[in-house]
Amino acid sequence: MKKTLAIFAHPYFEYSTTNIELIKAYETSGQLTFKDLYEEYPDFHIATFKERKRIREYERLVFHFPLIWFGLPPLLRLWIDEVFDMSWKAESDHPLMNKDAIIIVTIGATEDNYQKEGLYKTTIEELMKPLTLSLEVNGIEVTEIIAIYDSDDLEEAELKSTTDRIIKSLQKS
């Protein structure tokens, strides 16, 4: 398994029984560091240089968050804005180059709602485009988007299956 940094951003984590279970997938690896942005930065004052130094150490980034108003939680958006440095693009070997990423997004609504002909007339892949583009323009390959629909109502078997899927994705080299 690649050395991985899991960046978790859930503003109401304590109320999310699904995410409480899903993050247990991260406990299966000694090669993974779990970071809860809302726990580390409750005041939204990000230690930018510390974060830039930290991400250099990892080969893979995992972005795990709930969909909030069709996008990223505000602290995750701020973290990306402050930590990713556009001047890095001019460097041939910048800190984000040659990494890969997995996006794990929990969604309260059903998958049917997130179809071109569904209630919201868009897909999760389209809603994740600003994030995937931010990653790809910085040399990070997005290898997978794991969308977990109807996340507030998952049964125990569905949670286990989803957790197993996350573990398998993390174990890929």
VEXDOZA-457235 format. One line per field, with one value per residue: y, z, x of N, C-alpha, C in turn; residue number from 0. Coordinates in steps of 0.1 Angstrom, whole numbers. Example, Ala and Ser with C-alpha at 12.3 -4.5 7.8 and 13.67 -1.06 7.14 Angstrom:
<lummars>
nnorth c(-57_-22)
nup c(78_71)
neast c(132_128)
canorth c(-45_-11)
caup c(78_71)
caeast c(123_137)
cnorth c(-33_0)
cup c(78_79)
ceast c(132_129)
i c(0_1)
</lummars>
This chain:
<lummars>
nnorth c(-12_22_50_69_98_105_128_141_157_167_186_180_156_141_134_117_87_69_78_76_49_43_54_36_20_31_23_-1_0_6_23_46_79_95_124_148_175_194_189_195_221_239_266_275_284_277_260_267_263_242_222_221_211_186_172_165_141_120_95_91_107_109_121_126_132_147_155_188_211_206_205_208_206_236_240_221_231_255_246_233_256_271_254_242_254_275_284_262_248_256_244_215_193_194_194_181_166_135_120_101_101_94_99_101_104_111_110_123_118_97_77_79_105_119_119_127_129_130_143_164_169_165_148_131_129_151_171_168_178_204_197_175_186_206_189_174_194_199_178_154_123_113_85_72_77_73_72_74_68_77_79_83_63_38_2_-22_-42_-30_-9_-24_-36_-13_-2_-23_-20_5_-2_-21_-4_13_-5_-9_-6)
nup c(0_-8_8_26_30_46_42_60_61_78_89_108_121_144_143_122_116_96_85_108_110_84_85_99_82_77_98_93_82_85_70_66_74_93_90_105_94_106_132_137_128_140_141_115_108_90_91_69_58_73_65_38_40_52_32_13_22_14_-9_-18_-17_1_-1_19_25_33_9_6_0_-28_-31_-19_17_35_49_38_12_17_28_5_-11_3_8_-16_-40_-66_-79_-79_-101_-121_-114_-120_-103_-81_-48_-51_-74_-92_-75_-64_-60_-41_-40_-17_-12_7_4_11_-3_-27_-54_-77_-77_-85_-113_-148_-157_-133_-101_-95_-118_-125_-121_-96_-104_-121_-102_-87_-104_-100_-79_-89_-111_-98_-85_-107_-123_-108_-110_-98_-100_-102_-91_-84_-77_-50_-45_-21_-18_-3_23_49_55_53_56_79_65_40_49_57_33_18_34_31_3_3_18_0_-22_-10_-7_-32_-54)
neast c(8_4_20_-2_-22_-51_-75_-99_-131_-156_-182_-201_-194_-198_-225_-228_-234_-228_-203_-187_-185_-174_-148_-134_-122_-97_-82_-70_-45_-10_3_-11_-22_-45_-64_-84_-99_-117_-114_-87_-85_-106_-111_-107_-82_-57_-26_-7_20_29_12_18_44_38_23_42_53_37_24_-1_-33_-63_-94_-120_-153_-186_-211_-220_-244_-241_-214_-180_-172_-169_-144_-127_-125_-112_-88_-76_-74_-55_-34_-25_-3_-3_21_36_31_49_72_92_93_73_57_32_33_31_15_-13_-49_-78_-112_-137_-170_-198_-233_-265_-288_-305_-291_-305_-314_-291_-286_-286_-312_-324_-336_-318_-306_-279_-247_-227_-201_-199_-203_-180_-161_-147_-130_-116_-103_-87_-70_-58_-46_-25_-9_-18_-32_-65_-77_-100_-134_-154_-186_-210_-242_-274_-266_-274_-291_-280_-278_-264_-251_-246_-230_-207_-199_-193_-172_-154_-149_-136_-113_-101_-96_-77_-56_-46_-19)
canorth c(0_35_59_77_108_107_142_140_170_166_196_174_143_133_130_109_73_63_82_70_35_42_58_25_14_36_17_-13_2_13_33_57_89_101_138_154_190_201_187_202_235_244_281_277_290_265_261_264_258_229_213_219_202_173_164_160_128_109_91_91_115_105_132_120_143_147_165_199_220_202_207_205_213_249_239_214_240_265_238_232_270_276_245_240_266_276_286_249_243_260_235_202_183_201_185_173_158_121_114_98_105_88_108_94_114_106_118_119_115_84_78_83_120_125_115_137_130_129_155_175_171_164_136_133_131_165_180_167_183_214_191_166_195_211_178_170_205_199_165_143_115_108_71_66_85_64_79_66_74_74_75_84_52_25_-9_-27_-50_-20_-2_-33_-37_0_-2_-33_-14_15_-10_-26_8_18_-15_-9_2)
caup c(0_-8_20_23_39_45_46_63_64_80_99_118_121_155_140_110_120_84_84_120_106_73_88_105_71_78_109_88_76_92_60_64_84_92_95_105_93_115_146_137_125_142_138_101_106_85_92_55_56_80_56_26_43_54_20_6_27_10_-23_-21_-8_1_3_24_30_28_-1_12_-10_-41_-32_-8_29_34_54_28_1_22_29_-9_-16_10_8_-30_-44_-81_-84_-80_-115_-128_-110_-126_-93_-70_-38_-55_-86_-92_-64_-68_-51_-41_-35_-10_-9_12_-1_18_-13_-35_-66_-88_-77_-91_-127_-158_-157_-119_-94_-95_-132_-126_-115_-87_-112_-125_-90_-82_-114_-95_-71_-97_-119_-89_-83_-119_-128_-99_-112_-90_-108_-94_-95_-81_-69_-44_-41_-12_-18_7_33_62_57_50_65_84_54_31_55_57_19_14_41_24_-9_6_21_-13_-29_-3_-9_-46_-55)
caeast c(0_12_19_-14_-28_-66_-80_-114_-137_-171_-185_-210_-190_-204_-239_-228_-231_-222_-189_-181_-182_-165_-134_-127_-114_-84_-74_-64_-32_0_8_-21_-23_-59_-64_-97_-97_-126_-109_-75_-87_-120_-112_-104_-69_-49_-12_-4_34_30_4_26_55_32_18_53_57_28_22_-16_-42_-77_-103_-133_-162_-200_-215_-227_-249_-236_-200_-171_-174_-161_-130_-119_-122_-102_-76_-71_-71_-44_-22_-20_3_-2_34_42_30_61_83_91_92_67_52_20_35_32_7_-27_-59_-91_-123_-148_-180_-211_-244_-277_-299_-303_-283_-315_-314_-279_-286_-290_-327_-329_-341_-308_-301_-264_-241_-217_-188_-199_-202_-167_-152_-138_-120_-107_-95_-77_-60_-52_-38_-13_-1_-23_-41_-76_-79_-113_-144_-163_-198_-219_-255_-284_-257_-280_-300_-274_-279_-252_-244_-242_-218_-196_-195_-186_-159_-145_-145_-126_-100_-95_-90_-65_-45_-41_-6)
cnorth c(12_42_69_86_109_120_141_153_168_176_191_160_134_128_121_95_66_66_77_56_34_45_46_18_19_30_4_-12_10_24_45_66_95_115_144_169_198_200_195_217_240_259_285_284_279_269_257_258_244_219_211_209_187_165_159_145_116_107_92_100_110_117_126_130_140_157_175_209_218_204_203_212_225_248_231_223_250_258_237_246_275_267_243_254_266_278_272_244_246_251_221_191_189_190_177_164_143_114_110_101_96_98_99_104_107_116_113_114_102_87_83_99_126_118_127_140_129_143_167_178_171_151_140_136_146_175_179_173_194_207_183_175_202_201_176_181_205_186_153_136_110_94_65_77_74_73_70_73_70_71_76_72_39_14_-14_-34_-40_-12_-11_-34_-24_1_-11_-27_-3_8_-15_-15_13_8_-15_-1_11)
cup c(0_5_17_34_36_51_48_67_65_92_110_120_132_153_128_113_108_84_96_117_94_76_95_95_72_89_105_83_84_83_58_76_82_98_94_106_103_129_147_136_127_140_124_98_103_86_78_53_62_71_43_28_45_42_12_9_21_-5_-28_-11_-10_7_6_30_26_17_6_2_-23_-42_-20_5_29_39_44_16_5_23_15_-13_-9_9_-6_-35_-59_-86_-85_-94_-124_-125_-116_-116_-80_-60_-42_-67_-83_-80_-71_-57_-52_-34_-29_-6_-4_8_6_9_-20_-48_-78_-89_-84_-105_-136_-158_-143_-113_-96_-109_-134_-119_-105_-94_-117_-114_-85_-92_-108_-87_-80_-106_-110_-87_-96_-124_-119_-100_-104_-98_-98_-99_-93_-73_-63_-38_-33_-10_-6_20_47_65_53_61_69_73_44_36_54_43_14_21_35_11_-7_10_9_-21_-23_-6_-23_-46_-67)
ceast c(9_10_8_-18_-43_-70_-95_-119_-152_-174_-194_-207_-197_-218_-240_-224_-225_-207_-181_-177_-172_-150_-126_-119_-99_-75_-67_-50_-22_6_-1_-22_-37_-58_-78_-96_-105_-121_-96_-76_-101_-122_-109_-91_-59_-34_-6_10_36_23_12_38_50_29_30_56_48_27_8_-23_-56_-85_-117_-141_-176_-202_-224_-231_-242_-221_-192_-175_-164_-146_-121_-115_-112_-89_-69_-66_-58_-31_-17_-15_4_12_41_42_42_73_81_89_86_61_40_22_37_25_-6_-36_-72_-101_-134_-158_-193_-222_-257_-288_-295_-296_-292_-315_-303_-277_-290_-305_-333_-333_-331_-302_-286_-260_-231_-203_-188_-197_-187_-156_-143_-127_-110_-98_-84_-66_-51_-42_-25_-6_-6_-34_-53_-79_-93_-122_-154_-175_-207_-232_-264_-276_-263_-288_-293_-276_-265_-244_-239_-229_-206_-190_-188_-173_-149_-140_-134_-112_-93_-89_-77_-53_-39_-28_-6)
i c(0_1_2_3_4_5_6_7_8_9_10_11_12_13_14_15_16_17_18_19_20_21_22_23_24_25_26_27_28_29_30_31_32_33_34_35_36_37_38_39_40_41_42_43_44_45_46_47_48_49_50_51_52_53_54_55_56_57_58_59_60_61_62_63_64_65_66_67_68_69_70_71_72_73_74_75_76_77_78_79_80_81_82_83_84_85_86_87_88_89_90_91_92_93_94_95_96_97_98_99_100_101_102_103_104_105_106_107_108_109_110_111_112_113_114_115_116_117_118_119_120_121_122_123_124_125_126_127_128_129_130_131_132_133_134_135_136_137_138_139_140_141_142_143_144_145_146_147_148_149_150_151_152_153_154_155_156_157_158_159_160_161_162_163_164_165_166_167_168_169_170_171_172)
</lummars>
